[in-house]
């Protein structure tokens, strides 16, 4: 990715509090800018989803809606 000049990753997917969180943390640890598409993630419960969006993702990246992300591209 770095050889191709990619410095930002947009993350979304199933299990926001497990899979998305894990890959987002890894990307952040590797020095990439991380954007989370909040409305393109899911979790087993609303509480788990909101926990990741409120407590974890803002510390390692930006939480945005897909509309906000698409407008920025």
ABEGO torsion letter per residue (X at the ends): XAAAGBABBBBBEBGAABAAAAAAAAAAAAGBBBBBBAAABBBABAAAAAAAAAAAAAAABBBBBAAAAAAAX
